[in-house]
Amino acid sequence: MKTVNGFIRVLGLSCLSPLVWAADVPGSHDLQDVPRLADAHIVDYTVRPDVERIYPLGAIRKISGRLRFEGQVNARGQTTAIIYELPPEHTANDAFTAAREALQAKGAELLFWCRARDCGESSLWANEVFGNSRLVGSDDRQSYVLLRRAAPAQNQLIALYSINRGSRKDYLYVEQLESSTDLGELLPTSATLQRQLKSTGELDFPNFTGEPDEQWLTLISRALNLDTTSRVSLTGPQAAAWRDALVKKGVRAARIELGNSEAPGLHIELLR
């Protein structure tokens, strides 16, 4: 009889274990405007009240024991870090794209975006940047983006990192930092603008209603010249001025058309 009862207890635990496995970490919750894909669950949740963070703005590598990358954003404040484990029917890229698009739809600005080996080594992102070995995976199946929330939350940064571990487990890492000081002006990289243009087909700058800004002219011209075969159209109240200025910055005139649609600020659309 004891053997039968013991078997029943073991069977009961085995039936319950998938439910326990699928439950969120106690005390955890989603971040505002970051959607959760169906059946994804939180496997790690950490809040740190006052930390110094460095977010890379370039592919990372390690030379002589030190991390190297082209640029960075330094900030201090409270961080909330979440790791979602995704169900088999969803990939890490699905979760990454859904989160990025939702944040951008709420006005968040892209500062840096990389994919696969353009990001560098996954082990460095996992262990050196995010401090969680669970995120080590395939260099070819990783994505990272750093965004800045729109006003009035413009002093919040959101880092998204997705990874496939090669063990049929996909994860999405989400980290929010609420800076204790004003972040000031933060500009995206030209490669990020080009990746966004290629991925979404457009770049939208609703606040660019006046004459072309020199800093942004440099960034946009470099972004367009990363792929010299592409053609774009410009619309907006100063579209002609932007076109002339981009041509002076080295973008071939034949690659830039003036569009007919209306836009509150500068709008760039990829034609091919």
C-alpha positions in Angstrom: 0.0 0.0 0.0 2.9 2.4 0.8 4.3 1.7 -2.6 1.0 2.6 -4.3 0.7 5.8 -2.2 4.3 6.7 -3.0 3.6 6.2 -6.7 0.5 8.4 -6.5 2.5 11.2 -4.8 5.2 11.0 -7.4 2.7 11.0 -10.2 0.9 14.0 -8.6 4.2 16.0 -8.4 5.1 15.2 -12.0 1.7 16.4 -13.2 2.1 19.7 -11.2 5.7 20.3 -12.2 5.0 21.8 -15.6 2.6 24.4 -13.9 5.3 25.2 -11.4 7.9 25.5 -14.1 5.7 27.8 -16.1 5.0 30.2 -13.2 6.7 33.6 -12.9 9.3 34.3 -10.3 7.5 35.5 -7.2 7.2 39.3 -6.9 8.0 39.8 -10.6 5.9 41.8 -13.1 6.1 43.1 -16.7 7.4 46.6 -17.5 5.0 49.2 -18.9 4.6 49.1 -22.7 6.7 45.9 -23.0 4.4 43.1 -24.2 4.7 39.5 -23.2 4.2 36.8 -25.8 1.6 34.1 -24.9 2.9 31.4 -22.6 6.2 33.2 -21.9 7.2 33.3 -18.3 9.6 35.2 -16.1 12.6 33.1 -14.9 14.7 35.9 -13.4 13.7 39.3 -11.9 16.1 41.7 -10.3 15.6 45.2 -9.0 18.7 47.2 -8.0 18.0 50.6 -6.5 21.2 52.6 -7.3 23.8 51.2 -9.8 26.1 52.6 -12.4 25.4 51.1 -15.9 27.3 51.2 -19.2 25.3 50.4 -22.3 27.5 49.7 -25.4 26.7 51.4 -28.6 28.7 49.1 -30.8 29.9 45.5 -31.3 31.7 44.3 -28.1 35.0 42.5 -27.9 37.6 41.8 -25.3 41.2 43.0 -25.7 43.8 42.5 -23.0 41.1 41.7 -20.5 39.1 44.8 -21.2 35.8 45.3 -23.1 36.0 47.4 -26.2 33.2 49.0 -28.2 32.8 52.1 -30.3 30.5 54.1 -28.1 28.5 53.9 -24.9 25.8 55.5 -22.7 26.7 55.9 -19.1 23.9 56.3 -16.5 23.2 55.8 -12.9 19.9 54.9 -11.3 17.4 52.1 -10.4 17.4 49.1 -12.8 14.8 46.5 -13.2 15.9 43.4 -15.1 13.7 40.6 -16.4 14.4 37.4 -18.3 11.5 35.8 -20.1 11.8 32.2 -21.2 9.8 31.7 -24.4 7.6 28.7 -25.3 8.6 26.5 -28.3 6.1 28.2 -30.6 7.8 31.6 -30.3 11.4 32.5 -31.1 13.6 35.0 -29.3 13.4 37.2 -32.4 9.5 37.2 -32.2 9.7 38.5 -28.6 12.4 41.0 -29.4 10.5 42.4 -32.4 7.2 42.7 -30.5 8.9 44.5 -27.6 10.9 46.9 -29.8 7.9 47.8 -32.0 5.6 48.3 -29.0 8.2 50.7 -27.4 8.7 52.6 -30.6 5.0 52.9 -31.1 4.9 54.7 -27.8 7.6 57.1 -29.0 10.8 55.5 -27.7 13.9 56.4 -29.7 16.4 53.9 -31.0 20.0 54.6 -29.9 21.7 51.4 -31.0 20.5 48.2 -32.7 22.6 45.2 -33.7 21.9 41.6 -34.8 23.9 38.4 -34.9 27.7 38.7 -35.2 27.4 42.5 -35.7 26.8 42.6 -31.9 30.0 40.7 -31.0 30.2 37.7 -28.7 27.1 36.5 -26.9 29.2 35.4 -23.9 30.4 39.0 -23.4 26.9 40.4 -23.6 25.7 37.8 -21.1 28.5 37.8 -18.6 30.2 41.2 -18.9 27.3 43.5 -19.8 24.2 41.9 -18.2 25.9 39.7 -15.6 23.7 36.6 -16.3 25.2 33.4 -17.8 21.7 32.2 -18.6 21.9 34.5 -21.7 24.9 32.9 -23.3 24.0 31.5 -26.7 24.6 31.5 -30.4 26.4 34.6 -31.7 24.3 34.2 -34.9 21.0 34.2 -33.1 21.2 37.3 -30.9 19.8 40.8 -31.1 20.3 43.9 -28.9 18.7 47.3 -28.9 19.0 50.3 -26.6 16.0 52.7 -26.5 15.2 55.9 -24.7 11.6 56.4 -23.7 9.7 59.4 -24.9 8.8 62.4 -22.7 7.9 62.7 -19.9 9.9 59.5 -19.2 12.9 60.6 -21.3 15.3 59.7 -18.5 14.5 56.0 -18.8 16.5 53.7 -20.9 15.3 50.2 -22.1 17.8 47.5 -23.2 16.4 44.5 -25.0 18.6 41.4 -25.7 17.3 38.2 -27.2 19.2 34.9 -27.5 18.8 31.3 -28.6 20.8 29.0 -26.4 21.0 26.2 -28.9 19.1 24.0 -26.4 15.8 24.8 -27.9 15.4 27.5 -25.3 14.9 31.1 -26.3 15.1 34.1 -23.9 14.3 37.8 -24.0 16.2 40.0 -21.5 14.6 43.4 -20.7 16.4 46.0 -18.6 15.0 49.4 -17.6 17.1 52.0 -16.0 15.6 55.1 -14.5 18.4 57.6 -14.4 18.8 59.7 -11.3 20.1 62.6 -13.4 19.1 64.2 -16.7 20.4 62.1 -19.6 20.8 65.1 -21.9 21.0 64.7 -25.6 21.6 61.1 -26.8 22.1 60.4 -30.5 21.8 57.1 -32.4 24.5 55.5 -34.4 24.4 55.8 -38.2 24.4 52.0 -38.5 21.3 51.9 -36.3 19.5 54.4 -38.5 20.4 52.4 -41.5 19.2 49.1 -39.9 15.9 50.8 -38.9 15.4 52.1 -42.4 16.1 48.6 -43.9 13.9 46.9 -41.3 10.9 49.2 -41.2 11.1 51.0 -44.5 11.1 54.5 -42.9 12.7 57.0 -40.6 10.5 59.5 -38.9 11.6 62.7 -37.2 8.4 64.7 -36.4 10.4 67.3 -34.4 12.5 68.2 -37.4 10.4 71.1 -38.7 13.1 73.7 -39.2 16.4 74.0 -41.1 18.6 70.9 -41.2 20.6 70.2 -38.1 24.3 69.6 -38.7 24.7 66.7 -36.3 21.7 64.9 -37.7 22.8 65.7 -41.2 26.1 63.9 -40.6 24.3 60.9 -39.0 21.7 60.5 -41.7 24.1 61.0 -44.6 26.4 58.3 -43.2 23.4 56.0 -42.7 22.3 56.4 -46.3 25.8 55.9 -47.6 26.2 52.6 -45.8 24.1 51.2 -48.7 24.8 53.2 -51.8 22.3 51.2 -53.9 19.3 52.3 -51.9 16.9 55.1 -52.9 14.7 57.2 -50.6 12.1 59.9 -50.6 11.9 62.8 -48.3 8.7 64.6 -47.1 8.1 67.3 -44.6 8.0 71.1 -44.4 11.8 71.4 -45.0 12.2 68.3 -47.2 13.9 70.2 -50.1 16.4 71.8 -47.7 17.2 68.4 -46.2 17.7 67.0 -49.7 20.1 69.8 -50.7 22.0 69.4 -47.5 22.3 65.6 -47.8 23.6 66.0 -51.3 26.3 68.4 -50.0 27.2 65.8 -47.4 28.0 63.3 -50.2 24.7 61.4 -50.8 24.1 61.2 -54.6 21.3 63.4 -55.7 19.8 60.6 -57.9 19.2 58.5 -54.7 16.9 61.1 -53.1 13.4 62.1 -54.3 11.0 64.6 -52.8 7.7 62.9 -51.8 4.2 64.3 -52.2 2.7 63.1 -48.9 2.4 65.4 -45.8 4.4 64.9 -42.7 4.7 67.1 -39.5 8.5 66.8 -39.7 11.2 65.1 -41.7 10.0 61.7 -43.0 12.4 59.4 -44.9 10.9 56.4 -46.8 12.9 53.6 -48.4 12.0 53.2 -52.1 14.3 50.2 -52.8 
